[in-house]
Amino acid sequence: MERLRINSILQEHYLIPEIVRKDGDDFDISELTGNDYDLIIMDYKLAEGTTGDTVVTAIRENNILTDILFYSSEEHNMLTAISKGMPPIDGVYLTKRDYNLFTQKAENLINKIVKRSEDIVNLRGFVMDGSSDFEVRIQEILNIVWNKFTEEEKGILEEAVQRTIKRNEDRDQKTKKKVLEVNPTFPAAVNNIHFFSHSDRLYLLEKAIKILLDNYSLSEEEEFSSFKAYYEKEISNYRNALGHRKSTDNIIEITKGNFVPVDEALHKKMRNNLSRYNFLIEQLELFVTEKI
């Protein structure tokens, strides 16, 4: 039940939970020494007669500062045990084993943890990381479909590449010459690290998606109708804006004249956007590797 409640709270922040459950008898302090966990939720009464205050004491004595929410139906015993363990047991939040009280306390604590991570440095970090991951995966999707499409379908992509090359003909002539020496041009253009921008690859992916929808029965998603425009509006514009701001800035310019504050709403929006495009790209990855 606690897991369900926590999942529900985290979903409101567009966060994906990674929950590890321990019963007390399988507790290993070394698993926590890296401070990789954001929150520990602990029942006072654990397995094999162990009480949570013993575990909490061990955690704090190993200089592990993760927030801890301690709950129990034995409120008096819990409070007594915690008070006896002071000062080693500090930074611990307490609640009764009551549905409403537990949920409210857990939600307040999660809100606090999330809030203290919501600054422009953190936002820029996870947006850059997520979008860089998408760029690598989109390139790989293009390579997979090229190897699986028919000659006619390859012709559509080859034509799209040629049009893109024409638009970019002012680019570095040496790199262009190197790419054009390869026939067909599509794989060379897609995989050259300097020749095509991510926007160019999005254009090619949009062409590939249309082929997948028309010829291979790819399941339709709203964004697939104009993937490049949707992606640039919901990912690229924010990525570019964040990449050109100082760590002290609290406003970013998404498009010309469109200023957005760096606040809780923006963090939620970007977590949601990244989650959505991770899903969409994952659907494409699965489809091109398993369905065609």
C-alpha positions in Angstrom: 0.0 0.0 0.0 2.8 2.4 0.8 4.4 1.7 -2.6 1.1 2.6 -4.3 0.8 5.9 -2.4 4.4 6.9 -3.1 4.1 6.0 -6.8 1.0 8.2 -7.0 2.8 11.2 -5.4 5.8 10.9 -7.7 3.6 10.7 -10.8 2.3 14.2 -9.9 5.9 15.4 -10.3 6.4 13.3 -13.6 9.1 11.3 -11.8 9.7 7.6 -12.4 10.2 5.8 -9.0 12.9 3.3 -8.4 11.9 1.5 -5.2 14.0 -1.1 -3.4 12.3 -3.0 -0.6 14.2 -4.4 2.4 12.7 -6.4 5.3 15.4 -5.7 8.0 17.0 -9.1 8.0 18.4 -8.5 4.4 19.6 -4.9 5.2 23.1 -4.2 4.1 24.5 -0.8 5.1 27.0 -0.8 2.2 24.1 -0.4 -0.3 23.4 3.0 1.1 26.9 4.4 1.5 26.9 6.2 -1.9 23.9 8.3 -0.8 22.2 7.3 -4.1 18.8 7.2 -2.5 16.6 10.2 -2.1 14.3 8.9 0.6 14.1 6.0 3.1 10.7 5.0 4.4 10.9 2.7 7.3 8.5 0.8 9.5 9.4 0.7 13.2 8.7 -3.0 13.4 10.8 -4.9 11.0 11.4 -8.6 10.3 12.9 -11.0 12.8 12.0 -8.7 15.7 14.4 -6.0 14.6 13.2 -2.4 15.3 13.8 0.4 12.9 15.7 2.6 15.3 18.6 0.1 15.2 18.8 0.4 11.4 18.5 4.2 11.5 21.3 4.5 14.0 23.6 2.4 11.8 22.6 4.6 8.8 23.5 7.8 10.5 26.7 6.5 12.1 27.9 5.7 8.6 27.4 9.4 7.7 24.5 8.6 5.3 22.3 11.7 5.3 19.4 10.5 3.3 16.0 11.7 4.5 14.2 9.1 6.5 10.4 8.8 7.1 9.7 6.6 10.1 6.2 5.2 10.7 4.5 2.9 13.1 1.2 1.9 14.7 3.3 1.8 18.0 3.7 5.5 18.2 4.8 5.6 21.8 7.5 2.9 21.4 8.7 4.6 18.2 9.1 8.0 19.8 10.8 6.5 22.9 13.3 4.6 20.7 14.1 7.6 18.6 14.5 9.9 21.6 17.0 7.5 23.2 19.0 7.4 19.9 19.6 11.1 19.8 21.9 12.7 18.7 23.0 10.0 16.2 19.5 9.7 15.0 18.7 13.0 13.5 17.1 14.2 10.3 14.3 11.7 10.8 10.6 12.4 10.1 7.9 10.6 12.1 4.3 9.6 11.3 1.6 7.3 12.6 0.7 4.2 10.6 -2.4 5.9 9.4 -3.4 6.2 5.7 -4.2 10.0 5.7 -1.3 11.0 8.0 1.2 8.8 6.2 0.3 10.0 2.8 0.3 13.7 3.8 3.7 13.4 5.6 5.2 11.4 2.7 3.9 14.0 0.1 5.3 16.9 2.1 8.7 15.3 2.4 8.8 14.4 -1.3 7.8 17.9 -2.2 10.6 19.2 -0.1 13.2 16.9 -1.7 12.0 17.7 -5.2 11.9 21.4 -4.5 15.5 21.7 -3.4 16.6 20.1 -6.7 14.7 22.5 -8.9 17.2 25.0 -10.0 18.5 26.0 -13.5 21.7 23.9 -13.2 19.7 20.7 -12.4 17.1 21.5 -15.1 19.8 22.1 -17.7 21.5 18.9 -16.7 18.6 16.5 -17.1 17.2 18.3 -20.2 20.6 18.1 -21.9 21.2 14.5 -20.8 17.7 13.4 -22.0 17.9 15.2 -25.4 21.4 13.9 -26.1 20.1 10.4 -25.4 17.2 11.0 -27.9 19.6 12.2 -30.6 21.7 9.0 -30.4 18.6 6.8 -30.5 17.0 8.8 -33.4 20.2 8.3 -35.5 20.1 4.6 -34.8 16.4 4.3 -35.8 17.3 5.9 -39.1 20.1 3.4 -39.7 17.7 0.5 -38.9 14.9 1.6 -41.2 17.4 2.2 -44.1 18.6 -1.4 -43.8 15.0 -2.8 -43.7 13.0 -0.6 -46.2 12.4 -1.5 -49.7 14.2 0.2 -52.6 11.2 2.4 -53.3 11.1 3.4 -49.6 14.8 4.0 -49.6 14.3 6.2 -52.6 12.0 8.5 -50.6 14.7 8.8 -47.9 17.4 9.3 -50.4 15.4 12.1 -52.0 14.9 13.7 -48.6 18.6 13.6 -48.0 19.4 15.2 -51.3 16.9 18.0 -50.5 18.5 18.5 -47.1 21.9 18.6 -48.6 20.7 21.3 -51.0 19.4 23.4 -48.1 22.8 23.0 -46.4 25.1 23.6 -49.3 26.7 26.6 -47.7 28.1 24.3 -45.1 31.7 23.2 -45.0 32.6 22.2 -48.6 35.3 19.7 -47.5 32.8 17.7 -45.4 30.2 17.9 -48.1 32.6 16.5 -50.7 33.5 13.6 -48.4 29.9 12.6 -47.9 28.8 12.9 -51.6 31.6 10.6 -52.7 29.6 7.7 -51.1 26.7 6.1 -53.0 24.0 5.9 -51.8 24.4 9.1 -49.8 21.9 8.5 -47.0 24.0 6.4 -44.6 27.1 8.6 -45.1 25.1 11.8 -44.5 23.2 10.5 -41.5 26.3 9.2 -39.7 28.8 11.9 -40.4 29.1 13.8 -37.1 29.6 17.2 -38.7 27.5 17.1 -41.9 23.9 16.9 -40.6 22.4 18.7 -37.6 20.0 17.0 -35.3 17.2 19.1 -37.0 18.2 17.5 -40.3 17.9 14.0 -38.8 14.5 14.9 -37.3 13.4 15.8 -40.8 14.6 12.4 -42.1 13.0 10.6 -39.2 9.7 12.3 -40.0 10.0 10.9 -43.6 10.7 7.5 -42.1 7.8 7.7 -39.7 5.4 8.5 -42.6 6.6 5.3 -44.4 6.2 3.3 -41.3 2.6 4.6 -40.9 1.6 4.2 -44.5 3.3 0.9 -45.3 3.9 -1.0 -42.1 0.9 -0.1 -39.8 2.9 1.8 -37.2 0.4 2.7 -34.4 -0.5 6.4 -34.7 0.5 8.9 -32.0 -0.4 12.6 -32.3 3.2 13.6 -32.5 3.9 11.2 -35.4 1.9 13.5 -37.7 4.6 16.2 -37.6 7.4 14.8 -35.4 10.0 17.4 -36.2 7.8 20.3 -35.3 6.5 18.7 -32.1 10.0 17.7 -31.0 11.6 21.0 -31.6 8.7 22.8 -29.8 8.7 20.6 -26.8 12.4 19.5 -26.5 14.8 21.4 -28.7 13.6 24.9 -28.0 14.0 24.4 -24.2 17.4 22.6 -24.7 18.8 25.5 -26.7 17.4 28.1 -24.3 18.9 26.4 -21.2 22.2 25.9 -23.0 22.7 29.7 -23.2 21.8 30.8 -19.7 23.9 31.4 -16.6 23.4 29.4 -13.4 22.0 32.5 -11.7 19.3 33.2 -14.3 15.7 32.5 -13.3 14.1 33.2 -16.7 14.8 31.6 -20.1 13.7 32.7 -23.6 12.1 29.7 -25.4 11.5 31.5 -28.7 11.9 35.1 -29.5 9.9 37.1 -27.0 8.6 34.0 -25.2 10.1 34.2 -21.7 9.5 31.4 -19.2 10.4 31.4 -15.5 12.6 28.6 -14.2 10.2 27.3 -11.5 8.4 24.2 -10.3 6.0 24.3 -13.3 8.9 24.3 -15.8 10.6 21.4 -14.0 7.4 19.4 -14.1 6.8 20.3 -17.8 10.2 19.2 -18.9 10.1 16.0 -16.9 6.7 15.3 -18.6 8.1 16.2 -22.1 11.2 14.1 -21.7 9.1 11.1 -20.5 6.7 11.5 -23.4 9.4 11.6 -26.1 11.3 8.8 -24.4 8.1 6.8 -24.8 7.6 7.8 -28.5 11.2 7.0 -29.4 11.0 3.7 -27.5 7.9 2.8 -29.6 9.8 3.5 -32.8 12.8 1.5 -31.6 10.7 -1.5 -30.8 8.7 -1.3 -34.0 11.7 -1.0 -36.4 13.6 -3.8 -34.6 10.8 -6.2 -34.1 7.9 -5.5 -36.5 9.6 -4.9 -39.9 
